[in-house]
Amino acid sequence: MKKRNRGQISVYIGGILCVFLILIVTILQGIRIWEGRAKCCQSTAGAVSSLKGDFQPDLFRRYHLLALDRTYYGRGEGYMEERAKEYLEYNLMTENSLYEYQIEDVMLAGTVSLLDDELSGFRRQIEEDMALRLPMSLVEAIISKARQSNTDDQERVLEQEFGNRPAADEPNGGSVEAIGNLTGEDIKALGLEEELLAEGITDFDALTMEDLLQTDFVSQGKMEDPRESYNEIRSSDILALIIPEQAGAIAKERMNIQGIPSARVSREKEEGFEHGLPVLEGIEDISGSLLQNKLSFENPEKFDDSGISLDASGDMEGVYGTAYAMQVFQYFGHPLDAGESGDPYALECEIEYILKGEASDYENLSKLAEELTIIRFVPNAAYAFTNETMKKEALAAATLLLAPVHLEAAAEPVSYILLACWAYGESLMDVRGLLQGKYVPFTKDSSSWKLSLTGIKNLAEQEISDCGKDQGMNYEEYLTLLLLLTPDRELQYYRMLDVMEWNLQTHIPGFTIQDCIVTFRLQTRIRDNDRVWHFDQQGSYLSDE
């Protein structure tokens, strides 16, 4: 009986061992399958990281942007998929492996370029970059300096010009008696010094308007009409007028604007990309508008010297975008260092293009110079319209100009036209100083006002204003303010991308910003014997994705 039990126990033990063996083999096979899938998933993630490491190097080095060129220097999107496939094969299909992998499909999908989603990838990279590198006081200091400097001066202007002044202070209808005796400086300002000396008159301080009217210099063509000088300079090339030595060297070649990023913005929207500044169509309209609107100084605390509202607080995107543009793009008179790489630049005036959007350096700088002239015209006109000496000189000139046609009674309104011409000429000289790297005072006084009434005709020969950075602003600071106060931030970003594309195309023909992707998905299908794995991994250069 005992012998029979021994055989049963052996069979039982053998059965138990077989069950355990099958269980162990099953567990091992499960581990093998799990490990194989995990290895495929890890390799796919590694392929994504490998692709991200192939970011466009010039775009990162020059503009601090991480983006993957899907064409890989013109080789096509399929080349990126081939690189991912090679990475997977290198990591999965090794010799003496327990697995027999086959890479059946690799596809790049779900790509989001710098231009997609309303430039969200571009905007966010700027924000992330500048949040780390931006000295936050940059733009705020400029705005604060402009506001603080102008508030006191503009309040003084309001008190002088629009306060309760005695009626006796006003010129009496432009009459000859209202002008009184002229000083030597008045005679010089009128451009009559040489003519009077030729007539044997040396005691200028004893001259009266009756004496000047008797000379009849206007009828003899010996006195220049500032209005004619104004019309002449308005019809002239502004750059040739204010920077004649440099104007010839500014490139007039037009860039190819076909297919550039900003072409995606509608023409109607681009035409509205302005700062709301007045257009100087006629000096009579300007002087009348200034008088009617009290020189735009009803609320001086809200305006800088251009009359543009500074209620831009809280717009951190604007601050980031402005600081970024001023750091990575060059502008007139301030080329960026090409460094050892010798980076080429398609435009010399990149910031000017971002602001004005014309196809050549010359056009962009010309338009910006005209805009700066308008900006400087407001505080200059404010000073001219409230300075009694200048008003007296303008009234005397208007009286002399109108006397031959017996319209002396209209001298006062004409004098304001002459003052506007005078302020416009001074504004052109201010812009000339800005383009030469000088600081121009926010508001003028007797020491900083350089132009005489008859000096409009030869602006290039006049001395320009210059002051310390505590009393004024330079060209860079004006560009910073104009960028900050841009009403259409989207178009400004599109034009930044235009410049980047043009610059990189100088040595990478066919390069486009549209091909630069910041987010993508890598989809793979990998076979292991009879099992097929599908993986979908996302790659992104944005921090929260």
Disulfide bonds with the S-S distance in Angstrom:
none
